[in-house]
């Protein structure tokens, strides 16, 4: 291969690698968990990776979003109610359209009692450690889906808790 073709190949490979790295940088984020509101799933000091995908939000997803009243203050919560659903908290249980929600991620009772009718562009988010959680939908109301675009996909530290977050 001639020197000109070698340089061109190197330039193309470097350019493609640079574009891929930029796309990953824009799509992926990292955060340190600073509060216990998502315990035991996430604990203070855990380091996590988020994915800014355009996939629909699913029940059970753990999302990072900016507090609606505090710029640059990010919250971590779990999606429990989806667009168009009626979410009710009654006698310590979360009900979706009148059916108790199976929540393997928490053992806490949920309170206070209330009911929310989610619009077609809203979701309901709660912390796993309900008695420690503030800044969730019980306090700030349902969240616009467009604000819930950073899903936690991976914990990379501490090493003994390394892996997918459930």
N, C-alpha and C positions, 0 to 999 in steps of 0.2 A: 504494500500500500504506500502511496506517495505521502510525503510530508504534508501536503495541502489537504489531502483526504483525511489524514490522521487528525489534523487540527480541526477540520470541519466536524468530524465525528465526535471529538472531545467537546467541542462547543455545543453541539446538539445534545449530547448526554448531560452536560453541565446545565444547560438551559432547562431541559426536561426535569432534572433533579431539583433545580431551583423552583420551578413552578409547582412541583409536587410538594416540596417543603413548605412553600407559601400557602398552598391550599390546606395542608394539614394544620399549619399555624393558625389560620383563620377559623378552621372548623373545630379544632380541639382546644380545650382550655384546662387549666389546673387550678385547684383551690385547696386550701387547708381548712379543715373543719375546726371551728372555734367554740362551738357550743354543744351541749349534750342533748339537744332536742330530737336528734335522730338515733339516739342510743336504743338498742345495742348495734343497730346496723352500721352506723357511723359514730365515731367517738372523737372528742377533741384531740387534735393532733394528727388525725388521719389525713393523708394527702390523696386527692382523687383527680381523675381525669374526666372532663365533660366532653360531650359530642354535640355540636350545634347542627344537628341533622334537621331535615325537613320532614321526618317521619312523624306520623300522628302521635300525640301523647296517649299513653296507655295507662290504665289503672295499675297502680303499683310502681310506676316509674318514680325514681328519685330525681328531682329537678333542682337546678340552681336558678334563681331569678332575682332581679333587683327589687328591693322594697319599693312599693309604689309612692311612698312619701319621703324616702330618704335616698337621695342620689348616691350611687357608688356603694351602697350597703346591700350586700347579697345575702339571701336566705336559702336554706336547703330544706326542702319538704318533700313529702310523698303525695302523688296524685291519687285521690280516693274517689273523686266524683268527676264524671265526664260530661261533655256538652249535652244539654237537653234533659239531663236527669234531675230528679228531685232528691236532694240529700237531706236526711233528717238525723239529728242526734237526739236519742231518746233513751232514758234510763241507762246511760253509759255506753250505749251501742250506736254504731253508725249504720243507718239504713239507706239503701239506694232503691228508689222507687218502691219503698215499703218492705224490701227484703234485707235482712241483716247481712252486712258485708263481712265476708271471711277475711280477717286481717292477721295472717300469720306473723307479721312483722311487729306486732305490739301485743302486750298483755294488759295495757292500761285501760281503764274505763275512760270514756270520752265525755266531756261535758263542756260547757253547760248545754242543756237541751235547746234545740232550735231547728229551723227548717229553711232550706234555700232551694229555689228553683233556678237551675243553671241555664243560662241562655245558650244559644248554639255556638257561641265563641268563648265559653268560659269553662274552667275546671275548678275543682275544690281540692285544696292541698292541706295536709296536716302533718305535724311532726310525729314520729313514731313514739317518742316519750311524751305522751299527751300532757302530763302534769308539768313538764318542763318547757313545753313548746309555746312560744309566743310568735307573733308575726305570721301565723297561718290563717287560713280562711275563716276561722272562727272570729278572728280579730279584724283582719283587713278585707274580708269578703272574698267571693269567688275571684279567681285570677283570669285575665284574658289569656287565651291559649297562645297567642303570639308572644307573650312574655315568658312562656315556659319552654323555650327552645334549647336549653342547655340541660341535657340528661347526663347524670352520672353513670359512667359505664365501667369504671375500673378504679380500684384503690391500689396505690403503689407503695404506700408506706403507712404504718410500720410494717416491716417485712413479715412478721408473724401473722398479719391480717391481710396479706397480699392477695389480690384477685378480684373477681367480679363482686359487685355489691348487689345484694338482694333485698 
